[in-house]
Amino acid sequence: MPYYYYFDPTYIVLIPAVIFAFYAQMKVNSAYSRYSRVRNRRGITGAQAARMILDANGLSDVRIEITKGRLSDHYDPKKRVMRLSPEVYGNPSIASVSIAAHESGHAVQHGESYMPLKIRNAIVPVVNIASYMAWPLLIIGLLMGQGTGTLIFDIGVLFFLGVIVFHAITLPVELNASKRAIAQLSSLGIVYPEETAGSKKVLSAAALTYVAALATAILNLVRILMLRRDE
């Protein structure tokens, strides 16, 4: 039986990604924890900030709702609804308006038919299937060995590549939404100039999680290819 059934040394490849992902999550928690306690000087809540940004961009038809969960904030392009977590919805903090502005950035992207967002939304169903099937195919391919097993393994690799493409497209979409958020917070006077640094820290920390997700996916692919070589 091949050695990697007992100990898989290729896991070592993932160590940098695991460390980076842990660091990114720590940065998010730290930034959110800090700036969720800092009230913005205008006393604007996350829901109010979102409404201001949406209305200023001709998106008054987009509803804003409360959703359950911590940092579960998201924009639903199919129903044209922005869902904000309770902490963001009603809290007049720097963190709340920053997160709400970021989600509003996605709504503005959708309203403008921002191409990277359109591509990401279009491939979501395919990527969901690919991510669900990739690892079973890879494992089956390894167990079967040469011949048919190699073919199945290679199909698994192609499916996993779809996951990487999704992460690669998601990153610029998220960075663009944050860029729009900072611009809107400033131009609409939701935060004062001296408060912008806090907003940038919150959104920059969040962006790190998407970088970490892409890095993890890429290193997972490297590991997969190493397993194929050792088949």
PyMOL commands that set and color helices and strands:
alter all, ss='L'
color gray80, all
select helices_A, chain A and resi 3-5+9-35+46-56+86-89+94-111+115-144+148-187+193-229
alter helices_A, ss='H'
color red, helices_A
select strands_A, chain A and resi 63-66+74-76+81-84
alter strands_A, ss='S'
color yellow, strands_A
deselect
rebuild
show_as cartoon
